[in-house]
Amino acid sequence: MTNNNIAISVKDLTKRFGDFTAVDSITFDVRKGEIFGFLGANGAGKTTAMRMLCGLSYPTSGSGTVAGFNISTEGELIKRHIGYMSQKFSLYGDLSVVQNLRLFSTIYGLSDSETKKRMSAMMKRLGMDSMADARVKSIPVGWRQKLAFAASTIHNPEIVFLDEPTGGVDPVTRRKFWELIYQASSEGMTVFVTTHYLDEAEYCNRVSIMVDGRIAALDTPAALKEQFHADSMDEVFRIVAKDAQRTE
């Protein structure tokens, strides 16, 4: 792999809070256009690592780049070149569909003309033209999820971070959401996703599994299943994380 093909690169990335090491010297690269699964039990260090990658927190030691920007010194530049979608908070329920898209366009610094162009394209792609003026809290959860993804990528970021984006929704809705992820990846967008659903790990190009602040395994789903003589990613995860000390 050449540097031109790398969207995210970290080496010995570490984050300490006092005497507690939340992220312990992790090293990995993510290719451009790759769907990269970032797995781990509660307390493994996933959220802390993701915050550093998104420019929301700075490492104690180690180095890394996201979209070509230094995670230790260029956090604000990183934020301008990524998208972020969270399970817990992504949309404003009392605003309409188009008002949400317009708001996120403004946050990401798009001009009025570019906002209109991209909103129109997004609405058409999602098949949501008839819902344009509907309040978000009144539309079905599957549509809200699609809209949240659209809002987080309306500025066409190089990388989108999805933090447990399918939590609390049914399997059919989850599968449809993954179709959006595949489409974004096929168009060159890098997708960095955390999930508690181990079947979703099968959809990723590569998967890392964090245990107690360290990356305990990293490879394609097929290679990991072969390595650990497992039939599923759920089984792989159970084997890799069986001795985890941090679970909360």
N, C-alpha and C positions, 0 to 999 in steps of 0.2 A: 504493500500500500504506500502511495505517495502522500505527502502532506496535503496536496491539492484535493485529495479524496476524503479528507478527514473533517468531520463536522465538530466533533468533540474529542478532546484528548486530555487526559489527566495522568499525572505521574506522582506517586507517593502522596496523594491528597489526604490531608489529615485535618481534623477539627476536634479541638479539645475545649471542654468547659470546666475550668479548674483542673481537678485531678481525673475527670472523666473524659475518656477518649471516645467520642461519638462515631467518628469516622477514622479508621486506622490504616493509613498508608495504602489507599486504593489506587490502582493503575489500570486504565483501559482506554481504548479508542472506539469511537463510533463513526462509521462511514457515512458519507453523504447519501441521503435517500434510504438509509437503513431504518428498519423498525426494530428498535432495541428495547428489550424488556428488562426492567430493573426490579427484581424481586427480592423479598426478604420479609421475615416476620416482624411484628410490631417491636420496635426497639432495636432493630438491626442497624439503623443508621441511614435508611433510604431517604427520608425527608430531609435530614441535615445535609446529605450529599447533594440532593436536588436543589436545595436552597443556594448552595455554593455555585452550582452550575448555572443557576438563573440570575446570578448577580445580586442575590438578596442577603448573602452572608459571605464573609471572607475566610479563607482557610488559615489555620494556624501554621501549617507548613505544607510543602509540596507545591506543585505547579499544575497549570492546565490552561487550555483555551476552549472557548465555545464560539463558534462562528468566526474563528480567527482572532478573538479578543481575549486578553489575559484576565483570568478570573480573579486575580489578586489586585488588579489595578484599573480594570475597565468594566466594572459592573454595570454602569449606566449604559455603555455602548452595547453590552450583551443584551440588556432588556429591550433595546430597540430592534434587535434582529431575531428575537424569538417570540413564540406565542406560548401561552400557558392556559391550561384548562384544569380546574379543580372539581372534584366531585361535590365538595361542600358549598362552594360559592362561585358561580360563573355568570349568572344572569340576574337582571332586575325584574322581578315578577310583576310589578305594577306598571312597567313600561311595555309598550307594544313590541312586536318583533322588529319592525324597522327602527324604532327608537333605540333598541338595544344595539343593533348593528351600527347605527349612526354614532352612538356613544363610544363604542369600542374603536370605531374608525378615528374618532377625534382623539381618544387616548393614545392611539398609535401614531398620531400625527399626519394622517392622510389629508390631502386637500379636499375641498368640497367636490370638485369635479371627479377626483379619483374615488371619493367615497360613493358618489352616485353610481359610478361605473361598476365598482366592485359589489355594492349592495345589490344592484340589479342582477349581476352574474350569479351571486350567491343565492338569491331568492329563486332564480330560475333553476339552478343546479339542484337545489334541495326540494323543488316542487312546492314552495311555500308562498307563492304569490297570493293565493286566496287568504292567507293568514296574516298578511302584512300589518293590519291594524289591530290584530287580536292581542290582548294582554298575555304576556308570557305565562303567567300563573294559570291561565285558563286552557292552555293547549296541552295535549298529551305528553307524557314524560319522554317518549321516544323522539318527538319533534323538538322538545326542549333540549334534548341532548345533541341533536343535530345542529340546532341553532347555536348552542354553546361552542361547539367545535368550529362552526362558521365564524363566530365572533372572535375566537382566539386565533384564527388564521386569515382574517379578512385583509390584513396587511401583507399577506404572502411572505411569512417569515421563512428563514432558512431552516429553522428548527422549531418544532412544537413539543412542549413538555406536557404530558397528560398524566395528571396525578390521580390515579384510581378513577378514571372517567366513567366507568360503567358500574360503579357501586350502587346496589339497591335496585337494579332494573332486571327485567326478565331475560332469559337466554335469547329469545328471538330478537329483542331490542338490542341486546349486546352484539349479536352477530351483525345486525344491520349497521351498527355504529362502526364495527371493524371494517365494513366495506368503505366507509369514508376514509379510514386510516390507510387502507390499501391504495385508494385513489390518490391521496396526498403523497404517499411514498412513490407511487408510479410517476408522479409529476416532478419528483426530485426533492421533495421536502423530507427532512430527517424527522423521525418520530421517536421520541424517548418516552416510554410509558411505564408507569408502575401499576400493578394490579394485584388483588388478592385472589383472583380467579385463575387457578393454575391451568385450566384448559385454554385460556387466552395466551399463555406463554407459547403454546403450539403455533400461534399465528405470527410470532416474531421471527425475524431473520436470525437474531442471536439473543441470548438471555444470560444475564448475570444474576447470581444469587448471593445476597449479602447475609452474613452471619456474624453477629457480635462486632459490627463495624468494619468487617473485612469482606472482600469478595472471595467466597469459598469455591465458586464454580462459574465458568463463563465459556459458552460455546453455542453452537446451533442446538435447537431442541433435539434433533436427531442424534447429534454427537453426544449430547449429555445423557440421553436415554441409553445409548450404547455403552458409554463410559461407566455408568452406574447400574447397568444390567436391569433397567427399569422399563416398564411398559407405557408409562405416562409421565408427564412433567410433574404431576402431583406426587408420584412415587419418588421421582428424582429429588424434589424439594424436601420430602420427609427424610430421605437418606442424608442429604447435605446438611439439613438444619437440626438433625436429631440431638446433637449435643449443645445446642445454643444455650447460652447462659442468660441472655437478655431477651425477655419476651414481652416486656411492657414498655 
